[in-house]
Amino acid sequence: MTTELQRQINTLRNASIIAKPINHGRPSLFLDPKEANGVDISAVLDSALFGLSTLQQYDKRFADYSVELFHVSSLSFQRELKTAEVSY
C-alpha cells in the first residue's frame, strides 16, 4: 500500500515537465508579444531618455529616473530570471 506522499512523488516522476521559454515575447501595453519582441529595446530606451530630458527642462525632479528606471543596465535586466526577493 502506497502513501499519499509516495503517490505524489510517482505522479511528479511520470509527469513530463515542459519549461516555458524565457524570451516568449516582451510585455507590452500596446503590442502583442510577437510584435513587441521585434521592437529594438535600445531604441525604446533612447526615446525614453529623450522624453525624460525634455521633462527635466520643466522639473528637475525627473532627473532621479535616469539613475534607476532608465539606466543603461535596464537593457539587460531579465525579469523572468529574477526571484521574488529581487527589489526592482
RALIN-V198241 format. One record per backbone hydrogen bond with DSSP energy under -1.0 kcal/mol. CO is the residue of the C=O (numbers start at 0). NH is the residue of the N-H. If there is no record, write none. Layout:
co->CO nh->NH
co->CO nh->NH
This chain:
co->2 nh->6
co->3 nh->7
co->4 nh->8
co->5 nh->9
co->6 nh->10
co->7 nh->11
co->8 nh->12
co->9 nh->13
co->10 nh->14
co->31 nh->35
co->32 nh->36
co->35 nh->38
co->39 nh->43
co->40 nh->44
co->41 nh->45
co->42 nh->46
co->43 nh->47
co->44 nh->48
co->45 nh->49
co->46 nh->50
co->47 nh->51
co->48 nh->52
co->49 nh->53
co->50 nh->54
co->51 nh->55
co->54 nh->57
co->54 nh->58
co->58 nh->61
co->59 nh->62
co->60 nh->63
co->61 nh->64
co->64 nh->69
co->67 nh->70
co->70 nh->73
co->71 nh->74
co->72 nh->75
co->77 nh->80
co->78 nh->81
co->82 nh->85
